C-alpha cells in the first residue's frame, strides 16, 4: 500500500484505497475512532460483505469532547482480541480525518507499524453549504454503511 508518508504515521489514504486493502488483505483492520453518539446516530461502516467488522474505539467523549483515557490501551486490547499483529495495516476513520490522524500518530508511537488516516473520513469536511458528505468521504463515495 502506498501512501504519502507523514511525520508520525504511514500517511493519508483515500477511503477507496482503504476499502481495496481491507477487501484484499486478511490482516487489514478499520478502526473507527468516532464516539458512541456518532456510531449510533450518524452510522458505521459495514464490512460484512468482506467478512469483517470495524473496530470501534472512541478517541474523544460526547458531549464533552474530552479525550477518552488510554486510547492506545483500549485499541491494543481490541486488536489483541482479533490476534492482530503490530505489522497489520490499520486504517483510522473519524468524521473528517482530523481525530483519526491523531489516533494514527498515537498508534504508530505505540509500535504499530502501518497506521493510515482516511483523509476525508466518514462524512467529510464541511462544504460551502455548511453540510458534510463531501467528495472523498466514506458516505459520499458510496461505501457500505448503516445507521442503528
C-alpha positions in Angstrom: 0.0 0.0 0.0 1.5 3.3 -1.0 0.6 6.5 0.8 2.2 9.9 1.2 4.2 9.4 4.4 3.6 12.0 7.0 5.6 12.7 10.2 4.4 10.3 12.8 2.3 7.8 10.8 2.3 5.9 7.5 0.2 8.6 5.7 -3.2 9.6 4.4 -5.1 7.4 2.0 -8.4 7.7 0.3 -11.4 5.7 1.5 -11.4 3.8 -1.8 -7.8 2.7 -1.3 -8.6 1.7 2.3 -11.6 -0.3 1.1 -9.5 -2.1 -1.5 -6.8 -3.0 1.0 -9.5 -4.1 3.6 -11.0 -6.3 0.9 -7.7 -7.7 -0.2 -5.8 -8.2 3.0 -7.0 -10.5 5.7 -4.9 -8.6 8.3 -6.1 -5.1 7.4 -8.3 -3.5 10.1 -10.6 -0.5 10.0 -10.6 1.4 13.3 -13.4 3.9 13.8 -12.4 6.5 16.4 -15.6 8.5 16.5 -17.7 8.4 19.6 -20.8 6.5 20.7 -23.2 9.2 19.6 -21.7 9.3 16.1 -21.8 5.5 15.8 -25.5 5.4 16.9 -26.9 8.4 15.1 -24.6 9.0 12.1 -23.9 5.4 11.2 -21.0 3.0 11.0 -19.1 1.4 8.1 -20.4 -2.0 7.2 -17.7 -4.5 6.3 -19.7 -7.7 6.5 -19.5 -8.3 2.7 -15.8 -8.7 3.1 -16.1 -10.8 6.3 -15.0 -8.1 8.7 -16.3 -5.6 11.2 -14.9 -2.2 12.2 -13.1 -1.9 15.5 -14.8 0.8 17.4 -12.5 2.7 19.9 -13.5 6.3 20.7 -10.8 9.0 20.6 -13.0 11.5 22.5 -16.1 11.6 24.5 -19.5 13.1 23.7 -20.7 15.7 24.5 -17.6 17.0 26.4 -15.2 16.5 23.6 -12.6 15.4 26.1 -10.1 12.8 25.1 -11.0 9.3 26.4 -8.3 8.0 28.7 -5.9 5.3 27.4 -6.8 5.2 23.8 -3.8 3.1 22.9 -4.5 0.6 25.7 -8.1 0.2 24.6 -7.1 -0.1 21.0 -4.4 -2.7 21.8 -6.9 -4.8 23.8 -9.4 -4.8 20.9 -6.7 -5.7 18.4 -5.3 -8.5 20.6 -8.8 -10.0 20.8 -8.6 -10.4 17.0 -5.0 -11.5 17.2 -3.9 -8.6 15.1 -0.1 -8.0 15.0 1.7 -4.7 15.2 2.6 -5.0 11.5 -1.0 -5.3 10.2 -2.3 -2.3 8.2 -4.6 -0.2 10.4 -6.9 2.3 8.7 -8.2 5.0 11.1 -11.5 6.7 10.4 -13.3 9.6 12.1 -15.8 12.2 10.8 -13.4 14.3 8.7 -9.9 12.9 9.1 -8.7 15.1 12.0 -9.2 12.8 15.0 -8.2 9.7 13.0 -4.9 11.3 12.1 -4.2 11.9 15.8 -5.1 8.3 16.5 -2.8 7.0 13.7 0.0 9.0 15.2 -0.7 7.7 18.7 -0.8 4.1 17.5 2.4 4.5 15.5 4.1 5.9 18.6 2.9 2.7 20.4 4.7 0.5 17.9 2.0 -0.2 15.3 3.9 0.0 12.0 1.4 0.7 9.3 -1.2 3.2 10.5 -3.1 5.1 7.9 -5.5 8.0 8.2 -8.6 8.0 5.9 -8.1 11.6 4.7 -11.8 12.6 4.2 -13.3 10.4 7.0 -16.8 9.1 7.2 -18.7 12.3 6.3 -16.0 14.6 5.0 -15.3 18.2 5.8 -17.9 21.0 5.8 -18.8 22.1 2.2 -19.6 25.7 1.2 -23.2 24.9 2.1 -22.1 24.0 5.6 -23.1 20.4 5.1 -21.0 17.3 5.3 -21.0 14.4 2.9 -18.3 15.9 0.7 -16.5 14.0 -2.1 -13.9 11.6 -0.9 -15.7 10.6 2.3 -16.9 7.1 3.1 -20.6 8.0 2.6 -20.1 10.2 -0.5 -18.0 7.5 -2.2 -20.9 5.0 -1.8 -19.1 2.6 0.5 -21.4 0.4 2.7 -22.7 1.9 6.0 -25.7 1.6 8.2 -27.5 3.5 11.0 -28.9 1.9 14.1 
